[in-house]
Each structure stands twice: as structure tokens, then as C-alpha cells.
Amino acid sequence: MSTRGVIYVHSSPSAVCPHVEWAISGVLDARVVLDWTAQEAAPGTARAEVSWAGPVGTAARVATALRAWGMVRFEVTEDPSPGTDGERFSHVPGLGLWHGRTSANGDIVLGEDQVRAALAGASTREALTRRMDDMLGTRWDDALEEFRFAGEGVAPARLHQVG
């Protein structure tokens, strides 16, 4: 089954940029050269984004590869495909990697078992709110928002996985 998605590298130290390209290249099994631009939200870092096409599960493999570079802020999306939910992975230094399933319009989808577990495990309204926020990726969204804004107007490159 084939799908597509986008890799957003929101900030990477300049010295790490080639390693990010190598990590993505290893997953996509094709040479990747990203169009890096300065990330104004974090001076001394660069940002890039690229669209990809490949088998279902590619986003998870890309996120796993990029996570090795703990100082890199990134998001990787995978569109839903027949029989498969979409996904979004977000990584923020200090918070780690977050993963959520997505609907066709990009909303985070929570399963009923997730919601039931959150309700059962919450002793207070505040605890429930914290748990729901974590399941929805709120802290990651908040931490990445200024980096997303700094990349507006930049058209993503397109990659197609081979092999």
C-alpha cells in the first residue's frame, strides 16, 4: 500500500543538517538533498521541508531515524490510505517524540480505549486535562508553533520513494 506525507525539519543545527539528509536518505533508499533556509526562530539553525511518497509506515521509519538527533525539531506526517489511519510524529528537544493518529483532514484521532483509560486513570479534572493534552500533543504543538510560523511561505520539495 502506498501513501504520502511531509517531513518538516523545523530546526537543525547547521552541522547536523547533512546527518538529517543521510537519515532521510537511508529510510527512503534514495539520495536526499534538502533546500535548507535559516530558521529565524532559532538563530544558528536551519529548516527544510519535503514531501514524500512511499509505503505505509514510512513516516514512522523517518521519525525513528531523525529521533537519533535529539537536538532536531521535526514533524513527519503520513496521509491516511485505504484501511490505514494517517499519522503525525512530532519531536521537540526536552519533550521527546510524540505520535498521534490523524483523520483525513489532519485532526488527531483518539481511540475509545485511550479515552476510557484517561477517564479511569484521572483522579481530578486537572489530571484528566493533562492526560488529554498529552494524547493530543498539545505541549509539542505549543513548542513547535513559532517554528512552524517561521517556515510559512516556503514551498516543500517533493520526493518519491524508490524501491
N, C-alpha and C positions, 0 to 999 in steps of 0.2 A: 504494500500500500504506500502510495506517495503522498506527500504533503509539502507544505512550505512554511516559512516563517521569517523572522528578522532577528538578527543579532545586533544589539545596541551595546557598544562599549562606551559607557558614559564617561569614564576617566581611567586612564592608564598612565603611569609614569612613562616618560618618553623612552627610557632604557628598556622598558618591558614590552613596548609595542611590537617588536619583532617576535617575541615569545608568544604574544597573543595571536599573531598571524600564524605561527607554526602550530599552535594548539588547534586553531580552527582548521587549518590545512590537514592536520592529522585525522580529524574527525570526518571531514568532507572528502578526504582522499583526492584532493586537488590543490594545486598551489593557490594560496590566497594572499593578495596584496591589498590591504585596506587603504582608503583615502583618509588619512589622519588629518584632523584640524585641531587647533588649540581649544582646550576646554576652559572657557573663561571662568567657570565656577570654581575651578581648582588650578590656579596658575602652576605651570610646570608639568601639566598633564595634557594628554591628547584624547580626542574622542573619534569614534568612527561607527558607522552602521552599515550593515549589508543584509540584503535579502538572500535567502537560500531556498533550494528545493531539494528534497531527498526523501528517504524512507521515514515512516512514522518512528519516533523515538530519537530522531537526530537532535532535537532541542536538548534532551536530557544528556546526550553524549557531549554536546558542545558545552553545556553548563558544567558538567563534571570536569572537562578539560580546562576550562577557564578558571574554575574554582581553585586550582592549584596555585594561581597567582592571587593571593589573598588581598593584595592592595588594589586590585582592579574592581571598579564598579561596573556592573553589567546587567543586562536583561536579555533573555533569549525567549522568543515566542515560537509556538508551533500552532498552526491553524488546525481546527477540527477537520477530521476526514471521516468518511463513512465508517461507523462503528467505533470511532475513537474520539475522545474529547480533545479539545485544544489544551495547551499548557503554557504557563509562563513561569520562568525561573528568574529570580532577582537576587543579585549578590551585592552586599554592602560590607565593606571592611568594618569589623566590630560587631556586625549583626549576623554575618554568615549568609548561607544560601537559603532562600525561601522558594517554595514551589506551590503552585495552585493550578487547578483545572480551570479551563475557560470555556465559555459558551461561544456561539457563532459571532456574537457582537463584541466579544472580549471581556465580558463580565466574569468575575470569579464565581465559580460554582462550588457550593458546599454540599456534600452528600449528607443524607439524613443521619447516618451513623455518626458523622463528625458533629453535627448539631446536637444530637442526643447525648453524646459523650461530653460535650461542652456544658450542656444544661445539667447533666448529672454530676459533673465534677466541680461546678461553681457553687461556692457557699455564700457568695454575696453577688449583688448586681455588678459591682466593680470587677470582681473576678471573672464573671461571665463576659463583660465588655472587653477585658484584656484578652481573654481566650478567643473571642470572635474577631477582634482586631488582628491577632496573630494569624488566625486562619485566613483572613482576608488580605494579609500582607501589608497592613496599614503602616507599620514602622518602616518597612522597606520603601513603600510609596513615598512617605514623608521624606525619607533620607535621599531619595533619588530625584525628587521633584525639581529642585534647582538645576540638576544636571540635565534633566530632560529638556527643560526650557532653554538651556544654553545651546541645545542642538537643533532648535526649531529652524525650519527653512533649509535644512541640509538634506538633499535627496540621497536616499540609500543606494548603494551599488547593488547589483544583483549577481548571485552565484547560483549555479546549478550543480548539485552533487553528481559526480560521475561514479560509476561502479556499482 
